[in-house]
Amino acid sequence: MLAFGIDSSLPAFDELRDEFDLRAGSGEVSLIVTAYFLGMAAGQLVWGLSSDRTGRRRALLAGLTLYGIGAAGAAAAGSMTAMLIARFVWGLGAAAPSALRNSIARDLYSGDRLARITSLTMAIFLIGPAIAPSIGELILLTGNWRLVFAAAVPLALVGIAWTIRFGETMDPANVRPLDLATIRRGAAAFFGSRTAFGYSMAVTLGSAAFFVYLGSGQPIVDEVYGYGDWFALVFMFTAAGIGLTVWTSSRYISRFGADAVGATANAVMVGTGVVFLVTCLLTDGRPPFVLWIAFTTVFGSFTTVSTPAFVALAMTPMARIAGTASALNGLLTIGVASLLAVVFDRMIDDTVTPMAAGFVVYASLALVAARWARGGSREIVEPDGA
């Protein structure tokens, strides 16, 4: 569902450029992805904080309803401004399952078990990116971009039905009032925890690098390499490779622990980024297409290996404020990451060198953040005054 809101729309970018008279070769069309991510970022606080008061199920139901409304609005948009507003609302609704999946996982598990479950869940979620572009392509064969967006409405209804059936996971003992004082204490506990904040920043920076690919992958395939018709197949290959890597990595978390797996994956990200950048500099910013696919697949794979490991480590001391912590984690890892990605997205024109540079810069900073977080305490935090 989350992937469908992003990835199914990518094959429709050419139609969207024509529909809204966007300049060919510009990064303007990537704002459709950015608006969705910003909505998801804002929604992290809404759903995470409210779920600590009302429970996970009610927050999910409200968010999924908003998801359907945003999708319908995007399908009916008559201008780029209306499109971006609808995409923001759509992302706001998508933030509910995005934010609360970590809260729900923390409600039920802890430690390396939490990391392993988070990793397996991410591997399942990656089925979406593997098939969503192809679904978008198939819809475009019989309809236009509006039908692609409208197809997300039934998904919201399926999500609502499943949420009702799944039930509530939060321990009633962890219910917290929703007021400014409580929110302030929760935020202070999160940002005051070197472990929670440090690992969240590591995920944020790693995600920023991967978001450069998500925002610019289609224009690069189409305009830099001239293989626009192959985009869905390329994206499916990359997502499948990522999903397989993440699925396999879950067993290593059980064996070596989340910290070791996350750190190793992050180091591979840095190494891949450096080799990618050097290759770009030696090929005038246009390495062979197959090499570009290989670099983005490897980098994306290890980004999504490090992410669940670091998220689990960040959430470990946050059991009593899982909703608040998940909200703040999501605000950083989606909102801040998407804004950081725009820095390099906007530089991409006729070469992929800015993408490679973004990989190196953000993956290196993620490695620094994770090292800093490693020195923090993993004892469960009890907010002052709770």
N, C-alpha and C positions, 0 to 999 in steps of 0.2 A: 504493500500500500504506500509506504513512504517513498520507495523507489519509483513507483508509477507516477507520482506527482512531479518527478524530475525527469526520469529517463525516457518515459514514453513520449515526452514533448520534444526531445532532441531531434528526431528525424523530421519534425515539422518546422524546424528553424527556417528553412528556405521559404516555405509558405508564409511564415510569420514576418519575414523580412519584406516580402512583397505586400502583404496585407497592411502593414503599418509603415511602409515606405522607409525602411531602415537602410542605412548605407551598407553596401556590400563590402566585406573586408573589415568592417568596424566591429568593436566589441559590444555594440548596443544590444544585440539580441541576447547576450549573456545576462543582461539585467533581468530577464524573465526567470532565470535560475536564481540570481541573487535575491530578487524580491521574495521568492519562496523561502530561501534560507533565512532571510531576515525575519519573516513571519514565524518560522520555526524557532528562531532565537528568542523573539519576544514572548512566544507562547511557553517557553520553558518555565519562566517565572509564574505565569498564570496557572498552568496545570500542576507544576510541581508544588507550589505553595498551597494551592487549594486542596490538593490531594492529601496533604498532611492533616487537613481539617475534615474534609468530607469523605475521604477514602478514595482508593484508586479507581474503582469502577465508575462512580459518578463523574469524575473528571474525564475519564476516557469517553464516556457517552457524550458529554458536552463537546469535547474536542472533535470527535468523529462526525457529529452533526455539523459543526463549523467546516470541517473538511469537505463535506458534500456541497455545502452552500458556496464555498470558494471555488470548487471545481465547476459548478454550474455557472457562476459569475464569469469565470475565465472563458468558458465556452461561448458565452454571449457577448464578450467584450467587443466594443466598437472602436476603441482607440487604444493606443499604447498605454496611456494613463490608466484607463479602466482595467486593462490587462494587468498592470503592475499592482493595482489595488486588490484585484481579485486574487492574484497570485500570493500576495501578502496574507490575505484572509485564509486562503487555502493552506499556506504554510503554518499559519497560526493554529489551524485545526490539526494539521499533521504533527504539530509539536506535542500533542497529548500522548500518542503512543511512543514517540521518540523520547520524551522526558520520562515517562512512567515505566518504560521497560526496565530501566536501571533500578527504579524504586521497587518495582515488583520483584525483580531478581534479588535485591537486598532484603526484601521482606522474607524471602524464602531460603536464602543461602548466605554464606559468608566465606572469607578466605579464598584459598585456591579453588575451592568448589564453585564459588561465585564467579571467579575468572573463567573457569572451564565452561560453566553454563552460559556466561555472557558470550564467550567465543563461539560456542555451538549455535547460539541464537543468532549471532551476527552472520554465521555461515548460511543459516537458513534464510535470513533476510536478503542475502546476496543473490538468492535465486531471482529476486525481483529485478535487479539491474541486469542480470543475464538475459532475461526474456522481455523486459519492458520495451526496449527500443524496437524489437521485432514486432511486438504487439502494435506499437505505434506505426511501424511501416505497413503492417497488414491493414490497419484501419485506414491509412492514407490511400490504399489501393481502391477502397470502396467509398471513401468520404474525404473530408478535409480536416484541417487542424482543429476545427471546433468539435468534431466528433471524437477526436483523440482526447480532448479535455473532458468532454461530457462522459466518456467511458469510466471516469473515476467516481462518478456518483454512485453507481451500483456497488463499487468496492466499499464505500462508506457504509452502506446498508449492511453488507456482509460483516464488516468490522463491528458494527453496533450489535448485531445478533450474536456474534462470538463473545463479545464483552459481557453481555447479559448472561450467557451460559457459563463463562469462566468463573465469575463470582469475585468476591473481595479477598485481597491477600494481606492487607495491613492489620497488624495486631491492634485491637482497640486500645490497648494500654499506651500506644504511641500517638494517639490522636492529640493534636495540638491546636490551640485557638489560632484564628487567623486575624491577627492585629499587628500593628506596627512594632510594638515592643517584642513580640515573639519572632517576627520576621527579622528584626535587627539582631536579636540574640542568635538566631540560626545562621544569619550571614556572617556574624562575627566568629562563630564557631567554625564555619567552613573556611573563611579566608585566614583565620588564625591557625588553622591546621596546616603545617608544612606539608604533610602527606597528601591531604585532600586537594589543597590548592596547587601544589607542585605537580602532582601527576595530572591534574586537570589541565594545567598549562602545557604539559607535554603532549596531551591528546589534542589540545587546541592548535598547537603549532604543526603537528603532524597532519592534522585534518586540513589546515590551511593549504599545505602543499598539495594534497590530493584534490582539494576543491578547485585548484588551478586547472587540473585535468578535467574535472566535471564541467566547469564553466566554458572551457575552450576546446574540448576534445572534438566536438562536431565541426566548428570552424576550421580547425587544423586539418582534419581529415579531408574536408571539402575544399578549402581554399589554399592551404599550403601544399597539400599533396595531390589534390584533384581526384580523390576517390570517394566523393560524397555518397555514391550509391552503395558503398561498402560499409558505411558507418555502423549500421545496426549489427552487421556480422562482426566487425572489429570490436564493438562495445561488448557483444555477447562473449567473444573469446576472452577479453580482458576480465570481465566479471566472473566468468567460469573459472579462470585461473586463480583469481582472488578467492573465490569461494572454496575451491579445493585446498588452497594453502591454509586458509583459516580453519577449515574442518580438520585438516591434518594436525595443525598446531595445538589443538585442544588437548591431545594426548600428552604433548610435551609440557603443558602447564601442570598436569597432574604429576609428571615425573620430576620436573626441575623447578616448578614454582612460577607464579606470575611475574615476579620481579626479573628473574633471569631471562624468561622468554621475551618480555617487553623490551628489556635493554638490548638483547641480541637483535631483535627485529629492528629496533631504532638504529642500531649501528649499521645494519645492512641497508636501511633507507639512505643513510648519509653516503655510504660507499656507492650505492647505485646512482644517487644524484650527482656525485662527483664525476663518475665515469660518463654519465649522460651529458654533463656540461662540457667535459673535455671533447667528447665526440661531436657535439654541436659546434664547438669552436674550430674543429678541424674540418668541418663540412659546410662552412658558411651558414650554419644554423638550420640546415636541412639534412639530417642524417637519413639513411635509407629508411623507407617506410616500415619495413619489417623490424629494424632496430628500434624505431620510435615505439612501435607496439610492444616490443620486448621490455624496453626500459619502463614504460608506463605500467605494464602488467606487474613487473617485479616490484616496482616501488609501491603500487597500490596494494599488492598482496601483503607486503610486510608492514604497510601502514595499518591495515586492518587486522594484522596479528598483534601489533603493539597496542592498538586502541582498546580492545576488551581487557587486556592484562592491566593497562594503566587505569582504566575506568574502575575495575574491581579494586585495585589498590587505593584509589581515591575514595571509594565508597566504604571501604572497610571500617574506618572509625566513625562513620556517619549513620549508624543503624537507627538512632533515635530521632534523626531528622532527615530520613532518607529522601523524602519528597523535596524538601528545601535544598538539600545537597545536590540531588539530581537536577533540579531546576537551575542552580547556579553553574553546575558542571555543563549543562546543555547550553546555557547562555554563552559561556566561554567557547565551548567546542563547536558551536554552530554559528552563533552571531559574530564573535570576534574572528573566528576562522574564516568565515565568508568575506568579511571586510578585508582581512589580510590577503585573501586570494585575489581580490579585485586589483590590488597593487600590481600583480604580475599579469593578470588577465588582460588589463588595459594596455600592456606593453606588447602583447602578441599581435604581430601584423603579418609578415610574410616569412617568419622564421619561428622555430620552437625554442630558441635559446632562452627567452624569458621564462618559459616553463621549467627548463632545466635549472636555471638560476634559483627559481622559487623553491624547487625541490631541495637544493643544497642549503639555502639559507634557513628555511623553516625546519627541515629535519635536523640540522645542526643545533638550532636553538632548542628543539624538543629534547635532544639528547642532554643538553645542559640542564633543562628544567627537571628531567627525570633524575638526574644525578643529585640535584639539590633536594628533591622530594624524598630521596632514599634515606636521608638523615632524620626524617620526622618520625613521630610516634604513631603507632597503629592501634593504640588503645581507643576504645569507643568513647567518643566525646559526649559529654553531658552539658548542653548549653547552660550558661549561668542563668539562674532564675527559673529553670524549667521545672 
